[in-house]
Amino acid sequence: MSGLYFLIPTLMAILLSMLFVRAGAIALVRTGMHYEQAKFQALSAFTATGFTTHEAEKVVNHPTRRKIISMLMIGGYAGIVAVTVSGTSSFVTTTSQNLPRNILVFCLGLLLIYLLARHIGLMQRWENMVERLLYRSSLFEFEPVEELLHLVDGFGLVKIEVTADSPLTGQSIIQIGTAHKDTLVLGVERGRTWMHARRMNEPLQTGDQLIVYGHMDRLKEEFEAAVKPE
């Protein structure tokens, strides 16, 4: 068993690091980032590599994203130290006759972690659980109405998040359009899918992102009041 006592913690640290990066990506998605972009930014922050100037500006100029990225960077440093120390201890304490066995166990462990990371069902469950925890947590402040595009004369696009206690939950696009006559609902982001506004009778669910066009000030005034519970 020489070296295995340190090898198992090494694999556990790698597994937890992978789950931590996925959780960070979901937190970034809740700030309005695209899913694939959020995964890249979370991995970049965790490994302290891969930032471009344009993407870095999107993070630096957003207080909630800065907080998430900071936590990912701190977690990344801790994860690298844990993997380095436990991995080095494992191979230092391994005798020459047990070295091939430990290398095989390590490679099999990495393969298992890779397969887990590629398993859509398991990762979807983990991401859904993280998202539910973020909804209930007060660790990060997520704006219910976010500006996406500002056009001329004060008009533009906004994204409205439908929370669990929002009056918008259960309403259809046609009901929202009737209540807010000066706005145009373009569609709904539900997870990784896009629902076109033609599906007017589809009820909104918790976690949906409503994309709306109209006058920016009026949209913020109306929908910030609408998404807050009474």
C-alpha positions as CSV (number, residue, x, y, z in Angstrom):
1,M,0.0,0.0,0.0
2,S,3.1,2.2,-0.1
3,G,2.2,5.6,-1.7
4,L,-1.5,4.8,-2.2
5,Y,-2.4,6.7,1.0
6,F,-1.3,9.9,-0.7
7,L,-2.4,8.9,-4.2
8,I,-6.1,8.8,-3.3
9,P,-6.1,12.3,-1.9
10,T,-4.4,13.5,-5.1
11,L,-7.2,12.1,-7.2
12,M,-9.8,13.5,-4.8
13,A,-8.3,17.0,-5.1
14,I,-8.4,16.8,-8.9
15,L,-12.0,15.7,-8.8
16,L,-13.0,18.4,-6.4
17,S,-11.2,21.0,-8.5
18,M,-13.2,19.9,-11.6
19,L,-16.4,20.2,-9.7
20,F,-15.4,23.6,-8.3
21,V,-14.6,25.0,-11.8
22,R,-18.1,23.8,-13.0
23,A,-19.7,25.5,-10.0
24,G,-17.8,28.7,-10.8
25,A,-19.0,28.5,-14.4
26,I,-22.7,28.3,-13.3
27,A,-22.2,31.3,-11.0
28,L,-20.8,33.2,-14.0
29,V,-23.7,32.1,-16.2
30,R,-26.1,33.7,-13.6
31,T,-24.4,37.0,-14.2
32,G,-25.4,36.9,-17.8
33,M,-22.4,35.2,-19.5
34,H,-22.9,32.6,-22.2
35,Y,-22.4,29.0,-20.9
36,E,-19.4,28.1,-23.0
37,Q,-17.7,31.5,-22.3
38,A,-18.4,31.1,-18.6
39,K,-16.7,27.6,-18.6
40,F,-13.6,29.0,-20.3
41,Q,-13.4,32.0,-17.9
42,A,-13.9,29.7,-14.8
43,L,-11.1,27.4,-16.0
44,S,-8.9,30.3,-16.9
45,A,-9.3,31.9,-13.4
46,F,-8.8,28.5,-11.7
47,T,-5.5,27.8,-13.6
48,A,-4.5,31.5,-13.7
49,T,-4.1,31.3,-17.5
50,G,-5.9,32.1,-20.7
51,F,-7.3,35.6,-20.1
52,T,-7.6,38.0,-23.1
53,T,-8.0,41.7,-22.8
54,H,-11.6,41.8,-24.0
55,E,-12.7,39.0,-21.8
56,A,-10.9,40.4,-18.8
57,E,-12.7,43.7,-19.2
58,K,-16.0,41.9,-19.0
59,V,-15.0,40.5,-15.6
60,V,-13.3,43.5,-14.1
61,N,-16.2,45.8,-14.9
62,H,-18.7,43.6,-13.2
63,P,-18.5,43.4,-9.4
64,T,-20.2,40.0,-9.0
65,R,-18.0,38.5,-11.7
66,R,-14.9,39.9,-10.0
67,K,-15.9,38.2,-6.8
68,I,-16.6,34.8,-8.5
69,I,-13.3,35.0,-10.4
70,S,-11.4,35.9,-7.2
71,M,-12.8,32.8,-5.4
72,L,-11.9,30.6,-8.4
73,M,-8.3,31.9,-8.3
74,I,-8.0,31.3,-4.6
75,G,-9.5,27.9,-5.0
76,G,-7.1,27.2,-7.9
77,Y,-4.0,28.1,-5.8
78,A,-5.2,25.8,-3.0
79,G,-6.0,23.0,-5.4
80,I,-2.6,23.2,-7.1
81,V,-0.9,23.1,-3.8
82,A,-3.0,20.1,-2.6
83,V,-2.3,18.1,-5.8
84,T,1.4,19.0,-5.8
85,V,2.0,18.0,-2.2
86,S,-0.1,14.8,-2.1
87,G,1.2,13.7,-5.6
88,T,4.8,14.3,-4.7
89,S,4.4,12.5,-1.3
90,S,2.8,9.6,-3.1
91,F,5.7,9.0,-5.5
92,V,8.4,9.8,-2.9
93,T,7.0,7.1,-0.5
94,T,6.5,4.6,-3.3
95,T,9.0,1.7,-3.5
96,S,10.5,0.8,-6.9
97,Q,8.5,-2.4,-7.1
98,N,5.2,-0.6,-6.4
99,L,5.8,2.3,-8.7
100,P,4.3,0.7,-11.9
101,R,1.1,-0.2,-9.9
102,N,0.8,3.3,-8.5
103,I,1.2,4.9,-11.9
104,L,-1.5,2.6,-13.3
105,V,-3.8,3.5,-10.4
106,F,-3.2,7.2,-11.0
107,C,-3.9,6.9,-14.8
108,L,-7.0,4.9,-14.2
109,G,-8.2,7.5,-11.7
110,L,-7.6,10.3,-14.1
111,L,-9.5,8.4,-16.8
112,L,-12.4,7.9,-14.4
113,I,-12.5,11.7,-13.6
114,Y,-12.4,12.5,-17.3
115,L,-15.3,10.2,-18.0
116,L,-17.2,11.8,-15.1
117,A,-16.5,15.2,-16.5
118,R,-17.7,14.1,-19.9
119,H,-20.9,12.5,-18.6
120,I,-23.7,14.9,-19.5
121,G,-26.3,13.5,-17.1
122,L,-24.1,13.7,-14.0
123,M,-22.6,17.1,-14.8
124,Q,-26.1,18.4,-15.5
125,R,-27.3,17.2,-12.1
126,W,-24.3,18.8,-10.4
127,E,-24.9,22.1,-12.3
128,N,-28.6,22.1,-11.4
129,M,-27.8,21.5,-7.8
130,V,-25.3,24.4,-7.8
131,E,-27.8,26.7,-9.5
132,R,-30.4,25.9,-6.8
133,L,-27.9,26.6,-4.1
134,L,-27.0,29.9,-5.7
135,Y,-30.7,30.9,-5.9
136,R,-31.0,30.4,-2.1
137,S,-27.6,31.9,-1.2
138,S,-26.9,35.5,-0.4
139,L,-23.1,35.0,-1.2
140,F,-23.4,36.7,-4.6
141,E,-25.7,39.6,-5.6
142,F,-27.3,38.9,-9.0
143,E,-29.1,41.7,-10.7
144,P,-32.6,40.7,-11.8
145,V,-32.5,43.0,-14.8
146,E,-29.3,43.3,-16.8
147,E,-28.6,45.6,-19.8
148,L,-27.5,43.6,-22.9
149,L,-27.5,46.3,-25.6
150,H,-28.1,50.0,-25.5
151,L,-29.4,51.6,-28.7
152,V,-30.3,55.2,-29.7
153,D,-32.9,57.3,-27.9
154,G,-32.7,55.2,-24.8
155,F,-33.9,52.0,-26.3
156,G,-32.2,48.6,-26.0
157,L,-32.3,45.0,-24.8
158,V,-32.4,43.7,-21.3
159,K,-32.3,40.3,-19.7
160,I,-34.8,39.6,-16.9
161,E,-34.1,36.6,-14.6
162,V,-37.2,34.7,-13.4
163,T,-36.6,33.8,-9.7
164,A,-38.5,31.3,-7.6
165,D,-40.5,33.9,-5.8
166,S,-41.0,36.2,-8.8
167,P,-44.6,37.0,-10.0
168,L,-43.4,36.3,-13.5
169,T,-43.1,32.6,-12.7
170,G,-45.9,30.7,-14.4
171,Q,-46.9,33.6,-16.7
172,S,-46.8,33.2,-20.4
173,I,-45.1,35.5,-22.9
174,I,-48.5,36.7,-24.1
175,Q,-49.5,37.6,-20.5
176,I,-46.3,39.5,-20.0
177,G,-46.7,41.3,-23.3
178,T,-50.3,42.3,-22.4
179,A,-49.2,43.7,-19.0
180,H,-46.3,45.6,-20.4
181,K,-47.6,47.0,-23.7
182,D,-44.5,49.2,-24.5
183,T,-42.2,46.2,-24.5
184,L,-41.4,43.5,-27.0
185,V,-40.5,40.0,-25.7
186,L,-38.0,38.5,-28.1
187,G,-37.7,35.1,-26.4
188,V,-36.6,33.1,-23.4
189,E,-33.3,31.4,-22.5
190,R,-34.0,28.2,-20.6
191,G,-30.8,26.5,-19.6
192,R,-28.9,26.0,-22.8
193,T,-31.9,26.3,-25.1
194,W,-33.5,29.3,-26.7
195,M,-37.3,29.6,-26.8
196,H,-38.6,31.9,-29.5
197,A,-41.4,34.4,-28.7
198,R,-43.7,32.5,-31.0
199,R,-44.2,30.0,-28.2
200,M,-46.5,32.6,-26.6
201,N,-48.4,30.3,-24.3
202,E,-45.3,28.6,-22.7
203,P,-45.3,29.4,-18.9
204,L,-42.1,30.8,-17.5
205,Q,-40.1,28.6,-15.1
206,T,-37.7,29.5,-12.3
207,G,-34.3,30.2,-13.8
208,D,-35.6,31.4,-17.2
209,Q,-34.0,34.4,-18.7
210,L,-36.5,36.7,-20.5
211,I,-35.0,38.8,-23.3
212,V,-37.0,42.1,-23.8
213,Y,-36.7,45.1,-26.1
214,G,-38.0,48.6,-25.1
215,H,-37.1,51.8,-23.5
216,M,-34.3,51.0,-21.0
217,D,-35.5,53.2,-18.1
218,R,-39.0,52.0,-18.5
219,L,-38.0,48.4,-18.7
220,K,-35.9,48.6,-15.6
221,E,-38.6,50.4,-13.7
222,E,-41.3,48.0,-14.6
223,F,-39.5,44.7,-14.5
224,E,-37.3,45.3,-11.4
225,A,-40.6,45.9,-9.6
226,A,-42.2,42.8,-11.2
227,V,-39.4,40.3,-10.3
228,K,-39.4,41.3,-6.6
229,P,-41.7,39.4,-4.4
230,E,-44.5,41.3,-2.7
